[in-house]
Amino acid sequence: MEKDMMIQEKEKLYVELRNILKGQPGPEVAEQLTTHVRLLNEKTRQLKAMASELNMFQVIFLICTRNLFYIYPLETFPNYCTVLQPAIQIFFILVLFHPIQ
């Protein structure tokens, strides 16, 4: 009788412990976390590189437009716009469609 009660109590504790462990994350969660952290670091590096490239393109664009102001006086503004339009298009093509490395 006493042994049966002890066995039932141990079984009850075993079931409770198994239910508690069922709710705990397993080793696959730690592996997924490691993968996500690595991917996040890689994307952060790519984003920084893209921001640096964008900054470079913006500087190049500003230099080109300043040089155009010296080449084309303000009176010839329609000519200036005609010359500037392809530069703007190239700038946006480089910025928007530049492949991620």
Number of C-alpha atoms within 10 A of each C-alpha: 6 7 8 9 10 11 12 12 12 12 12 12 12 12 12 12 11 11 11 10 11 10 8 9 9 10 9 9 11 11 11 11 12 12 12 12 12 12 12 12 12 12 13 12 13 14 14 12 14 17 13 12 15 17 13 12 16 14 12 13 16 12 11 13 17 12 11 15 13 9 10 16 11 11 8 10 12 11 12 17 13 10 14 14 11 11 15 13 11 12 16 13 11 14 17 10 8 12 8 9 8
